[in-house]
Structures are given as C-alpha cells and as structure tokens.
Amino acid sequence: MPSCLEEETLRNIRILVAVEPPQLGRIIEHLFHNQPNYRIVKCLNEWTSLSREASRLHPELIIASISLLGDGAAGIVADVKLASPGSKLILINFSHDLGRYTR
C-alpha cells in the first residue's frame, strides 16, 4: 500500500505556460515532454488571457515570463493569484543568450 507521500507524488500536475519568445515555450514543453506526472494544459504567448485561463483551468503550476507580463507584472500576478489561488506561480526572466547555452 503506497504511503501518503507516494500518492501525492503520483498525481498529475497540470501546468499553464505563458511565455515569450516562442522558443522559451518550446524549451519548457521539451523539459516536461517525457514526464508522465506533468502535463502542459495550455501555452499562451500573450498575457491578456492569463487570469481567465488560470481561473478556468486551475493548474497546479503556472510558469510565466516577466517580459510577457511587462510593466504591469505586479497587477497581473495579483489577478492570477486571485483567479487560481491554489496555483504555484513561477516567474522567469528570459535571456536572449539562452539558445547559446542550451544546445
């Protein structure tokens, strides 16, 4: 019989991704591609529907790029957390040199 920790580990983690540029979205999709307990449920390339999608999907994890959110990032983050309070939010800052380091 599995322990509580094992049961928690085995559940499917739904991920909402909102990043730019598109290459970053592809990198994130690649990272989770062969991970059976993680599933990207939506990938956005604009911030305007992020709160709505977070409210609709209630993902366990949201990954968003600061560059996509822009100057209004603090307000958008607050809206997203209100829309899906149970979601963990990871904000990332894309380096345009990333392609050089990820080959």
Solvent accessible surface area in square Angstrom, and as a share of the most:
residue,aa,sasa,rsa
1,M,232,1.03
2,P,66,0.42
3,S,60,0.38
4,C,114,0.68
5,L,136,0.68
6,E,89,0.40
7,E,98,0.44
8,E,96,0.43
9,T,86,0.50
10,L,116,0.58
11,R,105,0.38
12,N,65,0.33
13,I,34,0.17
14,R,68,0.25
15,I,0,0.00
16,L,0,0.00
17,V,0,0.00
18,A,0,0.00
19,V,3,0.02
20,E,66,0.30
21,P,29,0.18
22,P,82,0.51
23,Q,92,0.41
24,L,10,0.05
25,G,5,0.05
26,R,140,0.51
27,I,49,0.25
28,I,10,0.05
29,E,76,0.34
30,H,140,0.62
31,L,115,0.57
32,F,43,0.18
33,H,136,0.61
34,N,120,0.62
35,Q,84,0.37
36,P,119,0.75
37,N,47,0.24
38,Y,88,0.33
39,R,120,0.44
40,I,43,0.22
41,V,38,0.22
42,K,74,0.32
43,C,57,0.34
44,L,16,0.08
45,N,106,0.54
46,E,64,0.29
47,W,116,0.41
48,T,97,0.56
49,S,8,0.05
50,L,2,0.01
51,S,32,0.21
52,R,153,0.56
53,E,13,0.06
54,A,0,0.00
55,S,50,0.33
56,R,147,0.54
57,L,33,0.16
58,H,96,0.43
59,P,2,0.01
60,E,36,0.16
61,L,25,0.12
62,I,0,0.00
63,I,13,0.07
64,A,0,0.00
65,S,0,0.00
66,I,74,0.37
67,S,57,0.37
68,L,14,0.07
69,L,6,0.03
70,G,37,0.36
71,D,161,0.83
72,G,41,0.40
73,A,20,0.16
74,A,88,0.68
75,G,43,0.42
76,I,16,0.08
77,V,36,0.21
78,A,54,0.42
79,D,76,0.39
80,V,1,0.00
81,K,73,0.31
82,L,149,0.74
83,A,23,0.18
84,S,1,0.01
85,P,99,0.62
86,G,68,0.65
87,S,1,0.01
88,K,143,0.61
89,L,43,0.21
90,I,80,0.40
91,L,71,0.35
92,I,46,0.23
93,N,119,0.61
94,F,32,0.14
95,S,58,0.38
96,H,161,0.72
97,D,70,0.36
98,L,45,0.23
99,G,39,0.37
100,R,142,0.52
101,Y,150,0.57
102,T,72,0.42
103,R,241,0.88
